[in-house]
Amino acid sequence: MIDSSAKEVSQFKEDFSNNPYQRQRKHFDLEELLDRNPIQVDTVNIKSFVRNKRIMITGAAGSIGRHLFKQLILFKPKRLLLIDSSEAGIYELDEELKNISEDIEIITIPANITDPKRMKHIFQQYQPQIVFHAAANKHVPIMEKNPYEAIKTNILGTKILADLSNEYWVEKFIFISTDKAVNPTGIMGASKRCSEMYLQSLAGEMGITTQFVITRFGNVLGTNGSVIPRFAKQIDQGGPVEITHPDVMRYFITMQEACQLLLEAGATGQSGEVFILEMGDRILLKDLVQKMIRLSGFRVGEDIEIIYIGLRPGEKLLEERLSEREENNPSRNSSITVSNGNSVDSRFMADTIRQLESALDSGEDNEMVLILKNAIPEYISHNSEFEKLDMLSRKTNQT
């Protein structure tokens, strides 16, 4: 079991219990929002996987990256290389690292994963053996308005890192994907699915020694920009709490569970596999908000109102863990299932990437999205201006 301590608790969790502006809200642990016991993993394999290794984390200043490097420290890697494009985020990491006394080399670098020259220099200089790729643009409505950014960071940034990992003999590359990549309805999920496909195409190529492993997360409780902090803020302000739709359902996992899934995937995953946490049943967002209100010491509908504002662009009612074409196989851990994924032709993916790069040069959103729809037939837009492209995509895939 992976230990956690008070100083490893997420920034949101601290803010959640110590907000000076709250309306006398009672404190509760985020884990109380889940109607299941937290999932744990055996650390024996993880210790041998991490110990004395040179490890890179992209998106290291984000919620998941920050928590992950604290977990990795417990297993005594030789070096931790923390990469993030946010200067402010790197500064915060540097300040945080002053309080860490472990005898481990920890290096922070402000760098953008979409800069191939910069990333090549970093791989050359530091020779990472393991890469945890957490950097991404993740906000569904924002990416729906900005396909360029979703494609540039989530797809081309991933390609740059994966290609360099192969070039510099990285042993294992662990990619953080999302359940939104399954039958995507928005550009964010589609960009993540395209990244999965590119990694799976590499996994099937002869002569590539790097193992590319994919992990799919549900919504991680309390991460920056996620719904829980937004709901908490609205409760603090006296409501109303805004939900997109009364029937919207999501999978949720804790930050600890997310990191455990990453470490388990790294320790035991084989190239091309997709690791998925058994997250229990999907949670009706309306029920989760009502529980938050009650745990905060208020009455639903009397002290705090709930209102519905409609699904945002690119969102869907129900998240999914696996597509119909993917297998759901048991792993060594009963709480984690593994799909071997679908083989993806490397020539097809190379052509798709070339088309996307050309579309970025043109700056035409419709062209970018149509390329993704042609590459991912199950990508059907919801509540989006790109719904008009679905008919064109179906015609293209039928010819």
DACOR-V636085 format. One record per backbone hydrogen bond with DSSP energy under -1.0 kcal/mol. CO is the residue of the C=O (numbers start at 1). NH is the residue of the N-H. E is the energy in kcal/mol with one decimal. If there is no record, write none. Layout:
BEGIN
CO:NH:E + CO:NH:E
END
This chain:
BEGIN
5:8:-1.8 + 6:9:-1.2 + 10:14:-1.6 + 11:15:-2.6 + 12:16:-3.0 + 13:17:-1.3 + 14:18:-1.5 + 19:22:-1.3 + 22:24:-1.7 + 29:32:-1.8 + 30:33:-2.1 + 31:34:-1.6 + 43:47:-2.5 + 44:48:-1.5 + 45:49:-1.7 + 46:50:-2.3 + 47:51:-2.4 + 50:53:-2.1 + 53:78:-1.3 + 53:79:-1.9 + 54:129:-3.0 + 54:130:-1.8 + 55:81:-3.3 + 56:132:-2.9 + 57:83:-2.9 + 58:134:-1.1 + 59:62:-1.6 + 62:66:-2.7 + 63:67:-1.7 + 64:68:-2.7 + 65:69:-2.1 + 66:70:-1.1 + 67:71:-1.6 + 68:72:-2.6 + 69:73:-1.7 + 72:75:-1.8 + 73:76:-1.6 + 76:52:-2.6 + 78:105:-1.3 + 79:55:-2.9 + 80:107:-2.9 + 81:57:-2.7 + 82:109:-2.8 + 83:60:-2.6 + 84:111:-1.6 + 86:90:-2.2 + 87:91:-2.3 + 88:92:-2.2 + 89:93:-2.1 + 90:94:-2.6 + 91:95:-2.2 + 92:96:-2.3 + 93:97:-2.6 + 96:99:-1.5 + 97:100:-1.6 + 102:104:-2.1 + 105:80:-2.8 + 107:82:-3.4 + 109:84:-1.7 + 112:115:-1.9 + 115:119:-2.4 + 116:120:-2.2 + 117:121:-2.1 + 118:122:-1.8 + 119:123:-2.4 + 120:124:-2.6 + 121:125:-2.5 + 122:126:-2.5 + 123:127:-2.0 + 129:171:-2.0 + 129:172:-1.5 + 130:56:-2.9 + 131:174:-3.2 + 132:58:-2.4 + 133:176:-2.0 + 139:143:-2.5 + 140:144:-1.9 + 141:145:-1.0 + 146:150:-1.5 + 147:151:-2.7 + 148:152:-2.9 + 149:153:-2.2 + 150:154:-1.6 + 151:155:-1.1 + 151:156:-2.5 + 152:157:-1.2 + 155:159:-2.4 + 156:160:-2.4 + 157:161:-2.0 + 158:162:-2.8 + 159:163:-2.9 + 160:164:-2.1 + 161:165:-2.3 + 162:166:-2.0 + 163:167:-2.3 + 164:168:-2.5 + 165:170:-2.9 + 166:169:-1.1 + 171:211:-2.1 + 172:131:-2.3 + 173:213:-2.9 + 174:133:-3.0 + 175:215:-2.7 + 178:181:-1.8 + 179:182:-1.4 + 184:380:-1.6 + 185:382:-1.8 + 186:190:-2.2 + 187:191:-2.5 + 188:192:-1.8 + 189:193:-2.4 + 190:194:-2.5 + 191:195:-1.7 + 192:196:-2.3 + 193:197:-2.4 + 194:198:-2.1 + 195:199:-2.3 + 196:200:-2.5 + 197:201:-2.0 + 198:202:-1.8 + 199:203:-2.2 + 200:204:-1.0 + 202:205:-1.6 + 211:173:-3.1 + 212:272:-3.7 + 213:175:-3.0 + 214:275:-3.6 + 215:177:-3.7 + 217:179:-2.3 + 219:253:-2.4 + 220:223:-1.6 + 223:226:-2.2 + 226:230:-1.2 + 227:231:-2.9 + 228:232:-2.7 + 229:233:-2.3 + 230:234:-2.0 + 231:235:-2.2 + 232:236:-2.5 + 233:237:-1.7 + 234:239:-3.0 + 235:238:-1.7 + 241:307:-2.5 + 243:309:-2.3 + 244:310:-2.2 + 245:248:-1.3 + 248:285:-2.3 + 250:283:-3.4 + 251:219:-2.7 + 253:221:-2.9 + 254:258:-2.2 + 255:259:-2.1 + 256:260:-2.1 + 257:261:-2.4 + 258:262:-1.9 + 259:263:-2.4 + 260:264:-2.7 + 261:265:-2.5 + 262:266:-2.3 + 263:267:-2.4 + 264:268:-2.5 + 265:269:-2.2 + 270:273:-2.2 + 273:214:-2.7 + 274:339:-2.5 + 275:216:-2.5 + 276:337:-2.8 + 277:279:-1.4 + 283:250:-2.2 + 284:288:-2.0 + 285:289:-2.4 + 286:290:-2.1 + 287:291:-2.1 + 288:292:-2.3 + 289:293:-2.5 + 290:294:-2.2 + 291:295:-2.9 + 292:296:-1.6 + 293:298:-2.3 + 294:297:-1.7 + 296:26:-2.0 + 299:303:-1.7 + 299:304:-2.0 + 304:301:-3.5 + 305:241:-2.7 + 307:243:-2.7 + 312:315:-2.1 + 317:249:-2.9 + 323:326:-1.3 + 329:338:-3.3 + 333:336:-2.0 + 335:278:-3.5 + 337:276:-2.7 + 338:329:-2.4 + 339:274:-3.0 + 345:349:-2.0 + 346:350:-2.4 + 347:351:-2.1 + 348:352:-2.2 + 349:353:-2.6 + 350:354:-2.1 + 351:355:-2.2 + 352:356:-2.3 + 353:357:-2.6 + 354:358:-2.1 + 355:359:-2.3 + 356:360:-2.3 + 357:361:-1.5 + 358:362:-1.5 + 359:363:-1.8 + 364:368:-2.1 + 365:369:-2.6 + 366:370:-2.4 + 367:371:-1.8 + 368:372:-1.6 + 369:373:-2.4 + 370:374:-2.2 + 371:375:-1.8 + 372:376:-2.2 + 376:379:-2.4 + 378:380:-1.0 + 382:314:-2.1 + 384:387:-1.6 + 386:389:-1.6 + 387:390:-1.4 + 389:393:-2.4 + 390:394:-2.3 + 391:395:-2.1 + 392:396:-2.2 + 393:397:-2.4 + 394:398:-1.2
END
